[in-house]
Amino acid sequence: MVKTEINKHIKLLIVIPCYNEEESIGNLLQSLQSLSLPNVSITALPVNDCSKDNTLSVIRKHTSTYLNLPVNLGIGGAVQSGYKYAYKNKFDIAIQLDGDGQHPINEIQNLIQPILNNEADVVIGSRFITKQGFQSSTLRRTGIKYFKNLNRLLLGITITDSTSGFRALNIKALEIVNDYYPDEYPEPEAIVLYHLNNLKIKEIPVVMHERQGGQSSIRSFGSIYYMMKVTLGILFIYLRLKLNGKRHTL
């Protein structure tokens, strides 16, 4: 990718939803403190979603900038809280970065570059373009392939890694998610939200890592439940947006 020179100062917020991530969040925040991008000011925003372990204590040891949710909102609510903070405080770009250490912070520059180049409004980091790094379990890969085919059927677009939480949003996208964002399993459903609001979505190849701690909420039988529930969520958003003339407020 040819990188264009940034002609203005960019405010970048890194939203880190956290639920029981005491094993990994400290190292992640430490790594982000040493991250430097040309002409970009970086703010890391951990969002503690009522963790039952020592996540909040670890966060407080590393930063004074964080959100501590009074009730557990789930991944969608935690991420939207961060996006609302980004929109209210006039950040140019917000990145979602998982607190478990899976997402490669060394590729943040590549993730935001299509936005800086005015090539995209939403950029998703995909582990399946070059198929390098951690590829997830066979069951999850089956589900991801299913959502790829569902998106192609409904939207006419191909997203290879629709469950990836490593994504960047510009101010146009932040305005939309400030009003509405899917709640429980938001990543696949949000693609419909973005596309039907005429946002440009782009995937870039990234090399994911295995999670450094904690436990995924999507496991074995839960993955079957996940696929069924997210399918209904995708169809619900699709039909509502179609009926409302593609307005983002549901």
CORZI-V403261 format. One record per pair of residues at least 24 apart in sequence whose C-alpha atoms are under 7 Angstrom apart, sorted by the first residue. I is the first residue (numbers start at 1). J is the second residue. D is the distance in Angstrom with one decimal. If there is no record, write none. Layout:
# CORZI-V403261
i:j:d
I:J:D
I:J:D
This chain:
# CORZI-V403261
i:j:d
3:113:6.8
4:117:6.3
6:39:6.9
6:116:7.0
9:39:5.3
9:40:5.9
10:39:6.5
10:40:4.7
10:41:6.3
10:92:6.1
11:40:6.0
11:41:5.2
11:42:6.5
11:91:5.0
11:92:5.3
11:93:6.6
12:40:6.7
12:41:6.0
12:42:5.0
12:43:6.3
12:91:5.9
12:92:6.2
12:93:5.0
12:94:5.8
13:42:6.0
13:43:4.9
13:44:5.9
13:45:6.9
13:86:6.4
13:91:6.5
13:93:6.4
13:94:4.7
13:95:6.2
14:43:6.1
14:44:4.7
14:45:5.8
14:94:5.8
14:95:4.7
14:96:6.0
14:97:6.5
15:44:6.4
15:45:5.0
15:46:6.0
15:79:6.8
15:82:5.5
15:94:6.9
15:95:5.9
15:96:4.9
15:97:6.0
16:45:6.0
16:46:4.5
16:47:5.8
16:96:6.1
16:97:5.0
16:98:5.5
16:99:5.6
17:46:6.0
17:47:4.8
17:48:6.4
17:75:6.7
17:78:5.6
17:79:5.9
17:98:6.1
17:99:6.2
18:46:6.6
18:47:5.7
18:48:4.9
18:49:5.9
18:99:5.5
19:48:6.2
19:49:5.4
19:50:6.8
19:51:4.8
20:51:4.9
20:52:6.1
20:53:5.5
20:55:5.8
20:214:6.3
21:55:5.6
21:99:6.3
21:100:6.2
21:213:6.6
21:214:5.7
22:53:6.7
22:54:5.6
22:55:4.2
22:58:6.4
23:213:5.3
23:214:6.9
24:99:6.7
24:100:5.5
24:101:6.2
24:212:5.7
24:213:5.7
25:99:5.5
25:100:6.7
26:58:6.0
26:59:6.6
26:62:6.8
28:101:6.4
29:62:6.7
47:78:6.2
47:82:6.9
49:73:6.5
49:74:7.0
49:78:6.3
74:183:6.9
74:184:5.8
75:183:6.8
75:184:6.0
75:185:6.8
76:181:6.8
76:182:5.8
76:183:3.9
76:184:5.4
76:185:6.4
76:186:5.5
77:183:5.6
80:177:6.8
80:178:6.9
80:181:6.3
83:174:6.4
83:177:7.0
83:178:6.4
84:178:5.1
87:174:6.0
87:175:6.7
87:178:6.8
92:170:6.0
92:171:5.6
93:168:6.7
93:169:5.6
93:170:4.6
93:171:6.3
94:168:5.7
94:169:5.3
94:170:6.7
95:167:5.7
95:168:4.3
95:169:6.4
96:165:6.3
96:166:5.6
96:167:5.5
96:168:6.5
97:165:6.6
97:166:5.5
98:165:6.7
100:211:5.2
100:212:5.5
100:213:5.9
100:214:6.9
101:211:5.5
101:212:5.4
102:208:5.6
102:209:4.5
102:210:5.4
102:211:4.9
103:166:6.3
103:208:5.6
103:209:6.5
104:207:6.9
104:208:6.2
111:168:6.6
112:168:6.3
115:170:6.7
120:200:4.8
120:201:5.6
120:202:5.9
121:169:5.9
121:170:5.3
121:172:6.8
121:173:6.3
121:199:5.8
121:200:5.1
121:201:6.2
122:168:5.6
122:169:4.7
122:170:6.6
122:173:6.9
122:200:6.3
122:201:4.8
122:202:6.4
123:167:5.4
123:168:5.1
123:169:6.7
123:201:5.8
123:202:4.9
123:203:5.6
124:164:6.9
124:166:6.1
124:167:4.3
124:168:6.6
124:202:6.3
124:203:4.7
124:204:6.3
125:164:6.7
125:166:5.4
125:167:5.9
125:203:5.8
125:204:5.2
125:205:5.9
125:206:5.5
126:160:6.7
126:161:5.2
126:164:6.6
126:203:6.2
126:204:5.9
126:205:5.0
126:206:5.6
127:161:6.9
127:205:6.0
127:206:5.4
127:207:5.8
127:208:6.2
128:160:6.3
128:161:6.6
129:205:5.4
130:205:6.2
132:207:5.7
133:207:4.8
133:208:5.4
133:209:6.3
134:208:5.3
134:209:5.3
134:210:5.9
143:227:6.6
162:187:6.4
162:188:5.0
163:187:5.3
163:188:5.5
176:248:6.1
179:249:6.3
180:249:6.2
185:230:6.8
189:230:7.0
189:233:6.4
189:234:5.0
192:234:6.9
192:238:6.4
193:237:7.0
193:248:6.9
196:241:7.0
196:246:5.6
197:246:5.7
197:247:6.7
197:248:6.5
